Amino acid sequence: MEPRPAALGLVVSDMAASLAFYRALGLDVPDEPEGHVEIPFGGLRLMLDSEATIASFDPGFTPPAGDGRIGLAFECSSPAEVDAAHARLTGAGYRSHLDPFDAFWGQRYATVLDPDGISVDLFAAL
């Protein structure tokens, strides 16, 4: 049997802030922050681990920076939903990287940044 995709893992600097962001995005996020949290993610799991959790078993751990090495993408049901999700997140104080626009490849597209600077794309077919 071959390995199969099961989860995406993110190391977060502030678990409570990250959980609030992904909750604001509409994911089913647990109520209480812990050192390791698993969130249903489109048939996979989005696993958030605090820096302290990773350091507890990896003595050479150095906290990563949100430098564009990973990005998450969320498909919206319509261009209006892209705009609404972007407005809801930026209205809650999260940073926009790309305001909503009609992309040349045929999508309404926007990017917000989670609390660690990870790109979260919002898109829908035009």
Beta strands, then each sheet from edge to edge (+ up, - down):
strand 1: 7-12
strand 2: 36-41
strand 3: 44-50
strand 4: 71-75
strand 5: 95-102
strand 6: 107-113
strand 7: 119-125
sheet 1: 1+ 3+ 2-
sheet 2: 4+ 7+ 6- 5+
end
